[in-house]
C-alpha cells in the first residue's frame, strides 16, 4: 500500500503501514521505559549482568542540536517515526540552503542541469552533515556538486551491464546460482555515487504485484537459483505487509535457500528498524542483511541500536563499503569504520572500488589506494575487521577480488612469503610431489 506525498511540487510514492504499536517506538530518554543493553548471565549467581553500551535511543549531540534549531516543535516520538522522517526529507535547494551554507560547486549543481540523481535526505541524516564544511565526508556523499555533470572516459550509466542481464523487469541474473531482485527505486536518502543512479528516484520501478509475480515466476522456473538478494532502491522502505508478501513468496520456492536484503536504512533512517519490522523479518529465516556504511560518523547510537535489534532477531549483518575519495580513502578512517562496525555486530564484508558511473570521477580513487588500505589493515587488526576489496567488473563480469601480493617468489622447494610487517618467510612446498 502506498500514499502519495507532494513536496516541492513533485510527487513521491512513499510506503505506508498500519498505525504503529506501542513497542515500535524507539526508547525516549525522557520516559521510564527500560534500556536494552547487552546482557550476560553470571554462572555463579544466575543474575543478569549488564554491560555498558550505547544507551538505546539517546540522540547524539549533533542530532539533538539540529532538531532543536530546525524542527523545534517536533516531539521526540514524532522525530523517531520513520514515516515522518521519510515525508519530511530535504528535497530542494530552498530547503537545503536553510540548513547548510552551500559552496559554489554545490550551488552550481542546482543551477545547471545534468545531474541524474534527485536530492533526498532524511532530517535525521542531514543532522549529521556539517552546515559549513563542504569537505566533510558525510556531506560529500549526499549533497550534489557540479562535478556530477563532468563525464569522463570509461564512465557509463549502467557500468555493470545490469540491464543486459535482466530476463524480466527488475530482476538481474548475473551469477549462476543467485539473482538480484529490485523491489522499487525509492530510497529515503540518495547517495551521490549510487551505481543505479540511472533509475533510482525516477519512479521507473514500482513494487507492483504483476511485475513481482513475473520475477517470482522466473525464479521458480530456474532451479539453479538458490540465493536471492533483494535490493532497489531500499527494500526496507516498503511497509511490513508488502515486504512480508515478497519474503513469503520467495519462501514458497523450494530451491531458494537464502534470502538477503540490501539496505542503507540503519545508517540513514535507523528509526525504520522497529519491533514490528524485526518480528516480521524473523519469520523468514535464513535471512541475511547487507548494510551500507561509508564513514565512522554514520555509526551513531541510533544506528547502533538499529543494528542491535536486527542482530538480536537472528539476522547476520554484513557491511558493504564503497571506497570514496575525500570520504574514507585513508587508513585511519577505514580502520575506525571497520572497528565501529564490529562493535555494532556488523561484519565488514566488501570494500568496493567505486563503480565508473556517469559523473563519478570526483569520487573514484586509484586502485592502489584500496590496496594500501588493505595492507594497512592486514595483521594490524582482527581478521573480522578486514573486508574483501573488490572491483565489480564493468560490463557484467562480476566481483573480482583484489589483494596485495604476499607471495614474493619461489626458491627450489620453498615458497617465499611477505608478512604484514614486510618480513620474508620461507614455507616448504616441494614442486614435484
C-alpha positions in Angstrom: 0.0 0.0 0.0 1.3 3.5 -0.8 0.4 7.1 -0.2 1.4 10.0 -2.4 3.2 12.8 -0.7 3.6 16.1 -2.5 6.7 18.1 -1.7 8.5 20.8 -3.6 6.0 20.5 -6.5 7.0 16.9 -7.0 5.3 13.6 -6.1 6.9 10.7 -4.3 5.4 7.3 -3.6 6.1 6.6 0.0 5.3 3.2 1.5 2.9 3.2 4.4 1.8 0.8 7.0 -0.8 0.4 9.8 -0.7 2.6 12.9 2.4 1.7 14.9 2.1 -0.4 18.0 3.4 1.0 21.3 6.6 -1.1 21.3 7.5 0.1 17.9 8.6 3.5 19.3 12.3 3.9 20.0 13.2 4.5 23.6 12.5 8.0 24.7 15.3 9.2 27.1 12.7 11.2 29.0 10.5 8.2 29.7 10.8 5.4 32.2 11.0 2.7 29.6 13.9 0.3 30.2 17.0 0.3 28.1 18.3 -2.7 26.1 21.9 -3.1 26.8 24.0 -6.2 26.1 23.3 -8.9 28.7 25.2 -11.9 30.1 24.2 -14.5 32.7 26.5 -15.0 35.6 27.3 -18.6 36.3 27.7 -18.1 40.0 24.6 -16.2 40.8 22.4 -16.7 37.8 21.7 -13.0 37.7 21.8 -10.8 34.6 25.0 -8.8 34.3 24.5 -5.6 32.2 27.5 -4.3 30.3 27.7 -0.6 29.4 26.9 0.0 25.7 25.3 2.8 23.7 22.2 4.0 25.6 19.4 2.9 23.4 17.5 5.6 21.6 19.5 8.5 23.1 20.0 11.2 20.5 23.6 12.2 19.9 24.5 15.9 20.5 24.6 16.7 16.7 21.1 15.3 16.2 19.7 17.0 19.3 21.2 20.4 18.4 20.0 20.1 14.8 16.5 19.1 15.8 16.2 22.0 18.3 17.3 24.5 15.6 15.4 23.3 12.6 12.5 21.3 14.0 11.8 22.9 17.4 8.2 21.9 17.6 8.7 18.3 16.7 8.4 16.0 19.7 10.8 13.0 20.2 8.2 10.5 19.4 7.4 12.1 16.1 11.1 12.6 15.2 11.6 8.9 15.8 8.7 7.9 13.5 10.2 6.6 10.2 7.3 7.7 8.1 7.6 11.3 9.5 11.3 11.2 8.6 10.5 10.0 5.1 7.8 12.5 4.4 10.0 15.4 5.7 13.0 14.6 3.6 15.1 17.5 2.3 14.4 17.6 -1.5 15.0 21.1 -2.8 17.6 23.9 -2.9 15.3 26.1 -0.9 15.2 23.6 2.0 18.9 22.8 1.8 20.1 26.4 2.0 18.2 27.0 5.2 20.2 24.2 6.9 23.7 24.5 5.4 25.9 27.1 3.8 26.3 25.9 0.2 29.6 26.1 -1.5 29.9 27.4 -5.1 30.3 23.9 -6.5 27.3 22.7 -4.6 25.0 25.6 -5.6 26.1 25.2 -9.2 24.7 21.6 -9.2 21.2 23.1 -8.8 21.7 25.9 -11.3 23.0 23.6 -14.1 21.1 20.6 -15.5 23.0 17.4 -15.9 22.7 15.6 -12.6 20.6 12.5 -13.0 20.1 11.6 -9.3 17.5 13.6 -7.3 18.1 15.1 -4.0 16.7 13.3 -1.0 18.0 13.3 2.6 16.2 12.4 5.8 16.1 15.0 8.6 18.0 12.5 10.8 20.8 12.1 8.3 21.2 15.7 7.4 21.7 16.4 11.1 25.0 14.5 10.7 26.0 16.8 7.9 28.3 19.8 8.7 26.5 23.0 8.0 29.6 25.0 7.0 32.3 22.5 5.8 31.7 21.3 2.2 34.6 18.9 2.6 33.1 16.9 5.5 32.9 13.3 4.3 29.3 12.6 5.1 28.3 15.9 3.4 30.1 14.9 0.2 28.1 11.7 0.0 24.6 13.3 -0.1 25.0 16.9 -1.3 25.2 17.2 -5.2 28.1 19.1 -6.7 28.8 20.4 -10.2 31.3 17.6 -10.5 28.4 15.2 -11.2 28.0 16.8 -14.6 31.5 16.0 -15.7 31.6 12.9 -17.8 35.0 11.2 -18.2 36.3 8.3 -20.4 35.1 4.9 -19.4 32.0 6.0 -17.5 28.5 4.7 -18.2 25.0 5.0 -16.9 24.9 1.2 -16.5 28.6 0.3 -16.0 27.8 -3.2 -14.6 25.6 -4.2 -17.6 22.6 -5.0 -15.4 20.1 -4.1 -18.0 21.5 -6.6 -20.4 21.3 -9.3 -17.7 17.7 -8.7 -16.8 15.4 -11.5 -18.1 12.3 -9.8 -16.6 11.9 -6.2 -15.4 13.6 -5.6 -12.1 15.5 -8.9 -12.0 19.2 -9.3 -12.7 20.7 -12.7 -13.2 24.4 -12.3 -13.4 25.8 -15.2 -11.3 24.7 -18.9 -11.9 23.1 -19.5 -8.5 21.8 -16.2 -7.4 19.7 -13.3 -8.7 19.2 -9.6 -7.8 15.6 -8.6 -7.2 14.9 -4.8 -7.4 11.7 -4.1 -5.4 11.5 -0.4 -6.1 13.6 2.6 -7.0 12.8 4.6 -3.8 15.4 5.4 -1.1 14.9 7.7 1.9 18.3 9.2 1.2 20.2 9.2 -2.1 23.9 8.6 -2.2 25.6 10.7 -4.9 27.8 7.8 -6.0 24.9 5.4 -6.5 25.5 2.6 -9.0 21.9 2.7 -10.0 21.5 6.5 -10.3 20.1 5.9 -13.8 17.0 4.5 -12.3 16.8 5.3 -8.6 14.4 8.0 -7.6 12.8 8.4 -11.0 9.7 6.3 -10.5 10.7 3.7 -13.0 10.4 0.7 -10.7 7.4 0.1 -8.6 6.7 -2.9 -6.3 3.6 -3.9 -8.2 2.2 -7.4 -7.8 2.2 -8.1 -11.5 5.8 -7.2 -12.0 7.0 -9.1 -9.0 5.0 -12.1 -9.9 6.9 -12.2 -13.2 10.1 -12.2 -11.3 8.9 -14.9 -8.9 7.9 -17.0 -12.0 11.4 -16.7 -13.5 13.0 -17.8 -10.2 10.5 -20.7 -9.9 11.4 -21.8 -13.4 15.2 -21.5 -12.8 16.2 -24.3 -10.3 19.8 -23.2 -10.2 18.8 -20.1 -8.3 19.4 -20.8 -4.6 20.1 -17.2 -3.4 18.0 -14.1 -3.9 19.3 -10.6 -3.0 16.5 -8.1 -2.5 17.6 -4.5 -3.3 16.5 -1.5 -5.1 16.0 1.4 -4.1 15.8 0.3 -0.5 13.6 -2.7 0.3 13.0 -1.6 3.9 11.1 1.4 2.6 8.2 -0.9 1.9 5.6 -1.4 4.6 5.7 -4.7 6.6 2.7 -6.2 4.8 4.1 -5.8 1.3 7.6 -6.8 2.3 6.2 -9.9 4.2 4.4 -10.8 1.0 7.6 -10.7 -1.0 9.5 -12.8 1.5 6.7 -15.3 1.8 6.5 -15.7 -2.0 10.3 -16.4 -2.1 10.0 -18.9 0.8 7.4 -20.8 -1.2 10.0 -21.6 -3.9 11.7 -24.9 -2.8 15.1 -24.2 -4.3 15.5 -20.7 -2.8 17.7 -21.4 0.2 18.9 -17.9 1.2 17.3 -14.5 1.0 19.3 -11.4 1.5 18.2 -7.8 1.9 20.5 -4.9 0.8 19.8 -1.7 2.7 21.3 1.6 4.0 18.4 2.2 6.3 20.3 1.6 9.6 22.7 4.4 8.6 20.3 7.0 7.1 16.9 6.1 8.7 17.5 4.0 11.8 14.0 4.9 13.0 12.7 2.4 10.4 14.0 -0.6 12.4 11.0 -1.1 14.7 9.9 -4.0 16.8 7.1 -4.7 14.3 9.6 -4.9 11.5 12.0 -7.3 13.2 9.1 -9.5 14.4 8.1 -9.9 10.8 11.6 -10.4 9.4 12.5 -13.2 11.8 9.6 -15.3 10.4 11.6 -15.8 7.2 14.9 -17.2 8.2 17.5 -18.0 6.9 17.6 -14.2 6.2 20.8 -12.2 5.8 21.2 -8.5 5.6 23.9 -6.4 3.7 24.1 -2.9 5.2 25.8 0.1 3.7 28.1 2.1 6.0 30.6 4.5 4.5 32.1 6.6 7.3 32.5 6.4 11.1 30.3 9.4 11.5 27.4 7.2 10.5 28.0 4.9 13.4 25.7 6.8 15.8 23.9 5.5 18.9 20.7 5.4 16.7 22.4 3.3 14.1 23.9 1.0 16.8 20.5 0.5 18.3 19.0 -0.4 14.9 21.8 -2.9 14.2 21.3 -4.4 17.7 17.6 -5.0 17.0 18.4 -6.7 13.7 21.2 -8.8 15.2 19.0 -9.8 18.2 16.4 -11.1 15.8 18.9 -13.6 14.4 19.8 -11.8 11.2 23.6 -11.9 10.3 24.7 -8.4 9.3 27.4 -7.6 6.8 28.6 -4.2 5.6 29.4 -3.2 2.0 31.5 0.0 1.9 32.4 1.9 -1.2 35.9 3.4 -1.3 35.4 7.2 -2.0 37.9 10.0 -2.5 37.8 12.5 0.3 35.4 10.4 2.3 37.1 7.2 3.5 40.2 6.9 1.3 42.8 6.7 4.2 43.8 4.0 6.6 42.8 5.8 9.8 39.2 6.5 8.7 38.7 3.0 7.3 40.1 1.3 10.3 37.9 3.3 12.6 34.9 2.5 10.5 35.6 -1.3 10.5 36.1 -1.2 14.3 32.9 0.6 14.8 31.0 -1.8 12.6 32.3 -4.8 14.7 31.2 -3.1 17.8 27.7 -2.8 16.3 27.8 -6.5 15.4 28.2 -5.8 11.7 30.8 -7.9 9.9 32.8 -5.9 7.3 32.1 -7.8 4.0 33.1 -5.9 0.9 35.2 -2.8 0.2 34.1 -1.7 -3.3 36.2 0.2 -5.8 33.7 3.0 -6.8 31.9 1.9 -10.0 32.5 4.1 -13.0 29.0 5.5 -13.2 28.5 8.7 -15.2 29.8 11.7 -13.3 31.7 9.8 -10.7 35.3 10.8 -11.4 35.5 13.0 -8.3 34.7 10.0 -6.1 37.0 7.4 -7.6 40.4 6.7 -6.2 43.3 4.8 -7.8 43.2 1.1 -7.1 46.5 1.3 -5.3 44.7 3.4 -2.6 42.5 0.5 -1.8 45.4 -2.0 -1.8 47.3 0.3 0.5 44.4 0.3 2.9 44.1 -3.4 2.9 47.8 -3.7 3.6 47.5 -1.4 6.5 44.6 -3.4 8.0 46.0 -6.9 7.4 47.9 -8.0 10.6 47.3 -4.8 12.4 43.7 -5.6 13.4 41.4 -8.5 13.7 40.7 -10.5 10.5 37.0 -10.0 11.2 37.6 -6.3 10.6 39.1 -6.9 7.2 36.7 -6.6 4.2 37.4 -8.1 0.8 38.5 -5.4 -1.6 36.7 -5.9 -5.0 36.1 -4.3 -8.3 32.7 -5.1 -9.8 33.9 -5.6 -13.3 32.4 -3.2 -15.9 30.2 -5.0 -18.4 28.9 -7.6 -16.0 32.0 -9.6 -15.2 31.1 -9.8 -11.5 33.1 -9.0 -8.4 36.9 -9.5 -8.8 38.8 -9.6 -5.5 42.0 -7.5 -5.2 44.8 -8.4 -2.8 48.2 -7.1 -2.1 50.9 -9.5 -3.3 52.2 -11.5 -0.4 53.9 -14.1 -2.5 57.4 -12.9 -3.2 58.6 -15.9 -5.3 60.0 -19.4 -5.1 63.4 -20.9 -4.4 63.7 -24.5 -5.3 61.2 -26.3 -3.0 60.4 -23.2 -0.9 57.8 -20.5 -1.2 59.0 -17.0 -0.2 56.2 -15.1 1.6 55.9 -11.5 2.8 54.0 -10.9 6.0 52.2 -7.7 7.3 55.4 -6.3 8.7 57.1 -6.7 5.3 59.3 -9.5 6.7 60.1 -12.5 4.5 59.4 -16.1 5.5 60.0 -19.5 3.8 57.4 -22.1 3.5 58.4 -25.6 2.4 56.5 -26.6 -0.7 58.2 -29.3 -2.9 57.4 -28.6 -6.5 57.4 -32.3 -7.6 55.1 -34.4 -5.4 
